[in-house]
Amino acid sequence: MYRIIYKSTATKPVNKENLRDILYASMSRNRTQRVNGVLVATRHHFLQFLEGSHELVEETYRLIEKDHRHCDILLVCAREIQSPRFTNWKMKGVGIFDLNLEIEKKLIEEFGEIDGNLDLPEEEQEAYRLLDYFDL
Ligand SMILES: Cc1cc2nc3c(=O)[nH]c(=O)nc-3n(C[C@H](O)[C@H](O)[C@H](O)COP(=O)(O)O)c2cc1C
Protein backbone atom coordinates (compact mmCIF):
# COMPACT_ATOMS: atom_id res chain seq x y z
CA MET A 1 0.00 0.00 0.00
CA TYR A 2 1.22 3.43 -0.95
CA ARG A 3 0.12 6.98 -0.10
CA ILE A 4 0.68 10.29 -1.80
CA ILE A 5 -0.37 13.65 -0.41
CA TYR A 6 0.16 16.84 -2.36
CA LYS A 7 -0.86 20.46 -2.20
CA SER A 8 -1.42 22.53 -5.32
CA THR A 9 -2.66 25.90 -6.48
CA ALA A 10 -5.83 26.17 -8.53
CA THR A 11 -5.41 28.02 -11.82
CA LYS A 12 -9.02 29.29 -11.59
CA PRO A 13 -11.07 29.94 -8.42
CA VAL A 14 -12.60 26.71 -7.18
CA ASN A 15 -16.34 26.54 -6.71
CA LYS A 16 -18.95 23.84 -6.18
CA GLU A 17 -19.35 23.24 -9.90
CA ASN A 18 -15.74 22.88 -10.98
CA LEU A 19 -14.92 20.85 -7.87
CA ARG A 20 -17.77 18.53 -8.75
CA ASP A 21 -16.39 18.13 -12.29
CA ILE A 22 -13.00 17.08 -10.94
CA LEU A 23 -14.55 14.68 -8.44
CA TYR A 24 -16.83 13.15 -11.02
CA ALA A 25 -13.97 12.23 -13.37
CA SER A 26 -11.78 11.15 -10.46
CA MET A 27 -14.36 8.86 -8.92
CA SER A 28 -14.92 6.70 -11.94
CA ARG A 29 -11.24 6.41 -12.78
CA ASN A 30 -10.19 5.78 -9.19
CA ARG A 31 -12.79 3.08 -8.85
CA THR A 32 -11.30 1.09 -11.71
CA GLN A 33 -7.76 1.70 -10.42
CA ARG A 34 -8.75 0.87 -6.83
CA VAL A 35 -7.29 4.15 -5.71
CA ASN A 36 -8.98 5.84 -2.75
CA GLY A 37 -8.62 9.31 -1.49
CA VAL A 38 -9.81 12.67 -0.36
CA LEU A 39 -9.62 15.99 -2.11
CA VAL A 40 -9.84 19.08 0.09
CA ALA A 41 -10.31 22.35 -1.75
CA THR A 42 -10.35 25.99 -0.79
CA ARG A 43 -11.06 28.72 -3.34
CA HIS A 44 -7.42 28.68 -4.40
CA HIS A 45 -5.75 25.48 -3.28
CA PHE A 46 -6.09 21.72 -3.27
CA LEU A 47 -4.83 19.16 -0.80
CA GLN A 48 -5.24 15.62 -2.03
CA PHE A 49 -4.67 12.25 -0.35
CA LEU A 50 -4.32 9.20 -2.59
CA GLU A 51 -3.95 5.59 -1.49
CA GLY A 52 -3.71 2.27 -3.27
CA SER A 53 -1.10 0.07 -4.89
CA HIS A 54 2.25 1.82 -5.38
CA GLU A 55 2.08 1.53 -9.14
CA LEU A 56 -1.50 2.74 -9.57
CA VAL A 57 -1.16 5.64 -7.14
CA GLU A 58 1.99 6.81 -8.97
CA GLU A 59 0.22 6.45 -12.30
CA THR A 60 -2.76 8.46 -11.09
CA TYR A 61 -0.48 11.12 -9.65
CA ARG A 62 1.40 11.47 -12.94
CA LEU A 63 -1.92 12.07 -14.68
CA ILE A 64 -3.03 14.63 -12.09
CA GLU A 65 0.32 16.45 -12.31
CA LYS A 66 -0.35 17.25 -15.97
CA ASP A 67 -3.79 18.74 -15.31
CA HIS A 68 -3.95 22.45 -16.17
CA ARG A 69 -6.59 23.13 -13.56
CA HIS A 70 -3.81 23.40 -11.02
CA CYS A 71 -0.09 24.22 -10.77
CA ASP A 72 2.76 24.57 -8.22
CA ILE A 73 2.31 21.03 -6.98
CA LEU A 74 4.08 20.40 -3.72
CA LEU A 75 4.54 16.81 -2.61
CA VAL A 76 3.69 16.56 1.09
CA CYS A 77 4.16 12.78 1.39
CA ALA A 78 4.91 9.82 -0.88
CA ARG A 79 5.54 6.58 0.95
CA GLU A 80 4.60 3.01 1.70
CA ILE A 81 1.98 2.66 4.42
CA GLN A 82 0.97 -0.21 6.70
CA SER A 83 -2.75 0.28 6.61
CA PRO A 84 -4.95 2.47 4.49
CA ARG A 85 -6.83 5.35 6.01
CA PHE A 86 -9.42 5.70 3.26
CA THR A 87 -11.16 2.50 2.43
CA ASN A 88 -14.63 3.94 2.04
CA TRP A 89 -14.04 6.67 -0.47
CA LYS A 90 -13.02 6.42 -4.09
CA MET A 91 -12.68 10.16 -3.94
CA LYS A 92 -14.34 12.16 -1.21
CA GLY A 93 -14.42 15.89 -1.81
CA VAL A 94 -14.45 18.57 0.84
CA GLY A 95 -15.03 22.14 -0.31
CA ILE A 96 -13.95 24.37 2.54
CA PHE A 97 -16.11 27.12 1.01
CA ASP A 98 -19.14 24.84 1.60
CA LEU A 99 -18.59 24.59 5.34
CA ASN A 100 -20.32 26.88 7.75
CA LEU A 101 -18.40 30.00 8.69
CA GLU A 102 -17.85 28.92 12.28
CA ILE A 103 -15.96 25.80 11.20
CA GLU A 104 -13.98 27.70 8.60
CA LYS A 105 -13.05 30.30 11.23
CA LYS A 106 -11.87 27.57 13.57
CA LEU A 107 -9.78 25.97 10.83
CA ILE A 108 -8.22 29.32 9.95
CA GLU A 109 -7.31 29.83 13.61
CA GLU A 110 -5.53 26.49 13.68
CA PHE A 111 -3.94 26.30 10.23
CA GLY A 112 -3.59 29.92 9.20
CA GLU A 113 -5.01 32.16 6.53
CA ILE A 114 -4.00 33.16 3.04
CA ASP A 115 -5.88 35.83 1.06
CA GLY A 116 -8.91 35.48 3.33
CA ASN A 117 -9.06 31.70 2.90
CA LEU A 118 -7.85 28.74 4.89
CA ASP A 119 -4.16 28.06 4.24
CA LEU A 120 -3.94 24.32 3.58
CA PRO A 121 -1.13 22.45 5.36
CA GLU A 122 2.17 21.56 3.64
CA GLU A 123 3.32 19.13 6.30
CA GLU A 124 2.14 15.53 6.60
CA GLN A 125 1.06 15.42 10.26
CA GLU A 126 -0.75 18.72 9.90
CA ALA A 127 -2.55 17.37 6.84
CA TYR A 128 -3.91 14.48 8.95
CA ARG A 129 -4.94 16.91 11.67
CA LEU A 130 -6.99 18.79 9.10
CA LEU A 131 -8.69 15.56 8.04
CA ASP A 132 -9.66 14.88 11.64
CA TYR A 133 -12.10 17.78 11.42
CA PHE A 134 -14.11 15.99 8.77
CA ASP A 135 -14.68 12.61 10.44
CA LEU A 136 -13.17 10.70 7.54
C1 LIG B 1 -6.97 18.76 -8.02
C2 LIG B 1 -7.23 17.60 -8.94
C3 LIG B 1 -7.37 16.32 -8.42
C4 LIG B 1 -7.60 15.23 -9.26
N1 LIG B 1 -7.71 13.98 -8.74
C5 LIG B 1 -7.87 12.93 -9.57
C6 LIG B 1 -7.93 11.60 -9.06
O1 LIG B 1 -7.88 11.36 -7.87
N2 LIG B 1 -8.09 10.60 -9.94
C7 LIG B 1 -8.20 10.80 -11.28
O2 LIG B 1 -8.33 9.86 -12.03
N3 LIG B 1 -8.16 12.05 -11.78
C8 LIG B 1 -7.99 13.11 -10.96
N4 LIG B 1 -7.96 14.37 -11.48
C9 LIG B 1 -8.23 14.54 -12.91
C10 LIG B 1 -7.02 14.15 -13.74
O3 LIG B 1 -6.06 15.18 -13.65
C11 LIG B 1 -7.44 13.97 -15.19
O4 LIG B 1 -8.06 15.10 -15.67
C12 LIG B 1 -8.41 12.84 -15.39
O5 LIG B 1 -8.09 11.71 -14.65
C13 LIG B 1 -8.38 12.49 -16.86
O6 LIG B 1 -9.45 11.71 -17.12
P1 LIG B 1 -9.88 11.55 -18.63
O7 LIG B 1 -8.62 11.30 -19.40
O8 LIG B 1 -10.81 10.41 -18.59
O9 LIG B 1 -10.53 12.85 -18.99
C14 LIG B 1 -7.72 15.46 -10.65
C15 LIG B 1 -7.58 16.74 -11.17
C16 LIG B 1 -7.34 17.82 -10.33
C17 LIG B 1 -7.21 19.20 -10.89
The ligand as an ORCA input file, in Angstrom:
! r2SCAN-3c Opt
* xyz 0 1
  C      -6.972     18.757     -8.021
  C      -7.228     17.597     -8.944
  C      -7.369     16.320     -8.422
  C      -7.600     15.232     -9.262
  N      -7.709     13.982     -8.741
  C      -7.874     12.928     -9.570
  C      -7.931     11.600     -9.060
  O      -7.876     11.360     -7.866
  N      -8.093     10.602     -9.942
  C      -8.198     10.799    -11.284
  O      -8.331      9.857    -12.026
  N      -8.163     12.048    -11.782
  C      -7.993     13.111    -10.964
  N      -7.957     14.372    -11.484
  C      -8.230     14.543    -12.911
  C      -7.023     14.154    -13.741
  O      -6.058     15.176    -13.653
  C      -7.444     13.969    -15.189
  O      -8.060     15.104    -15.673
  C      -8.409     12.840    -15.388
  O      -8.089     11.712    -14.645
  C      -8.379     12.491    -16.859
  O      -9.451     11.710    -17.122
  P      -9.883     11.555    -18.627
  O      -8.618     11.303    -19.395
  O     -10.809     10.409    -18.588
  O     -10.531     12.848    -18.995
  C      -7.720     15.455    -10.653
  C      -7.580     16.736    -11.170
  C      -7.341     17.821    -10.325
  C      -7.215     19.199    -10.886
*
